[in-house]
Amino acid sequence: MPGAVLPVSATQPAAAVAAAAPETTRPLPEGMEEYMVHRVMQRVDVVLDQRLREAIAIVVQEQTRSVLPRLREEIESVVRHAVYEAVAEELASGTPAAGKG
């Protein structure tokens, strides 16, 4: 049934409910609820920041490991091509290498 309220025993152990709810309910002092929400949000923000940084660092490390072989291949290809072009230009110019510099 939507909107039905389950008995306390169906949702939480009775000991947890007894520990969480005092025998008599007193209203919170003025501003206390807002203060508590603010403090809880600060704590959540700190924990989220720390855990997100850790999770992101792990993902970045994994991605770096997987990209590294391909990156090395590309760098090797670029260097090889640059050296090939430089040697070809040098040979085409007809000037001795010792005369430059």
ABEGO torsion letter per residue (X at the ends): XBGBBBBAAAABBAAAAAAABBABBBBBBBGAAAAAAAAAAAAAAAAAAAAAAAAAAAAAAAAAAAAAAAAAAAAAAAAAAAAAAAAAAAAAAGBBAAABX
